[in-house]
C-alpha cells in the first residue's frame, strides 16, 4: 500500500510523492496522521531549503501533528490500533549531563522527527519511549497538534521565573507571540503585546492581552512601550518573539530594574547586537535565551490543552488538503494567516 509524503528538495521547492507505507520496526509505531499544522519553522525551512539541526534535503518535513496508531512494531506494548496520539518532535538521550540535570532541550544527542506532511509517519523507538502521548477523544486533532509549539512556549515562560501577577511585554503577535500571550494571561500575568499588524493584535486581545500596541518594524519603540507598564518604569519581563536583532536591543530598554529579558525568537546565524552595558549592569537585568522544549513542558502543555486552560484555536486561520500545502506556506510568508491545518 502506498501513501503520500511531502518532500523538501531545496529552497521553496517541495514535491508530493507516493511511496510505500513504512512498516514499523522493533520498538516503533506507525501513526496515521489526522491533522498536521504549519509553523514558522516550516516557513524558514521552506525558504532556506533546510535546517542546520533538524533536517537536510531531500527529506520529508513538517513536525506538528496528531493522529491514530495504525500498527505497533515488535516489542511495543501499551498501544492499540486507533489510539489517539500526539508526538513531540524531539527525543533526548536521557543519559547525558544535560538530560540528568532536567535540561533535555540541550541534550547533546537530541534527535528530531520530521515528516508530518504525509498520510502516515513511522515513529522511531526513542520517540515511542519518550515523546509519544495519548490524548482524550474530546480534544480535536488539530488542537492536540499544537502541543509542540505550546511546550516550547511553556519552557520559555518557565525560564522567566515570574512572580505572581507580573507585567510582561511580548514583542511579536505571530503564532509564538500569541501563544506566549495566552500562556502568560492564563498564568495570571498582565500582558502587553507589540506588533505592526492590527489584525494580529486583535487576536492577542482575544487570547488575553491587556494592552496591544501597534508599532513600526525595527527599533526605536522602547520609550513609548514603557509607558504601557503600570508605573511607566518598565515591565517585569520582555519577551522577543520576532527574531529581529533590533527588537532584541529594544527589549533590554523596556524592563524595569531587576527585570528579565527573554530572547525567545531566534535570529539568523552569526547575528550580533549592541548592548547598553551600564543599563544591564546597574539595573541588574537578567538576559536569557530559551530554546525548544523539555519532557516536563510537553507534559504541562498537554495538560493545559486537555483541561482547556487556554484555547489556542484562534491561531488556526485556515484548513487545506495535503496537496495544497505550498499555498498554505506561501500564505504564511505573506502574513495572510497565522497557522494552517493540513488534512491528509
Buried (B, 14 or more C-beta within 10 A) or exposed (E): EEBBBBBBEEEBEBEBBEEEBBEBEEBBBBBBBBBBBBBBBBBBBBEBBBBEEBBEBBBBBBBBBBBBBBBBBEEBEEBEEEBBBBBBBBBBBBEBEBBEEEEBBBBEEBBBBBBBBBBBBBBBBBBBEBBBBBBEEEBBBBBBBBBBBBBBBBBBBBBBEBEEEBBBBBBBBBBBBBBBBBBBBBBEBBBBBBBBBEEBBBBBBEBBBBBBBEBEEEBEBBEEBBEBBEEEEBBBBBBBBBBBBBBBBBBBBBBBEEBBBBBBBBBEEEEEEEBEEEEBEEBEBBBBEBEBBBBBBBBBBBEBBBEEBBBBEBBBBBEBEBEBBBEBBBBBEEEEBBBBBBBB
